[in-house]
C-alpha cells in the first residue's frame, strides 16, 4: 500500500519562499512518475510540475521559473522549491504519483483533467501567502 506524506507548507509573506517535501513509501517497480498539483477551491487541481524516476522534469508555464521540482530517489522524496510567492499561490499542495509502470511520462499527467489518472494522492500541505 503506497503512502505519500507532504510537508513544508505554512504561512509566508508575499515574496517569500517555501520548500515542500513529499516522502513516499517504497514502490514496487523502478519506473514511476510524481507530480505537484495544487487546489485553491472546489475539486479542480492545477498542475505545477512533474518528475520521472529516470529524470525528465516538466514545469507548468504559469510558474515562470518561480517553482522548481527535484527528487532524491535514495530518500524516496520529491521537493518543490517555491520562490517569490504571491497571494494567488495560496492553496493546498499535493504530490500524487503514478507508480504502476506508467504508460506515459509525468508531463502527460499535467494536461487538464489527466490528473485523474494519477493513482495515489496524499493529504496535502497548506500554503498561505499574505
Phi, psi and omega in degrees: 000115183282137176233145178234138177228113177268147178206173176103353178289174179163194179257135182213153177280154177304137183095347181277185183228154172217153174237114178271147177236150177222111178261131180240153175288164183299138177268155180289322183250156182285335184260126180200172173222153178225159183212165169245134175230165173219155180229122180266316178202160181067207184252352183287139177255142177254126182286141180245304184195162177222158177214137179261158182298333180261011169120320186305138182233145174220136176244143176293146185297327188297339186286335176051044174083001182282329183249144178223128176264145176208166181217155176229098184298326181296331181258004183052044186226140173240142183241157170226109176273124183239120181242164178048050185294146180239163180301327181287354174277354177300123185184173171264125187254133181237156173231080181285167181220152166243108192243355178266074178045068184305136180289344181229162173289164185303326183298332179299324185282352178280346180289152184310134176075345183284349178300340181296342181270359175279132196279320188233134178234143174274192181277343180089164176228133186276133174242127179234123182244124182235000000 
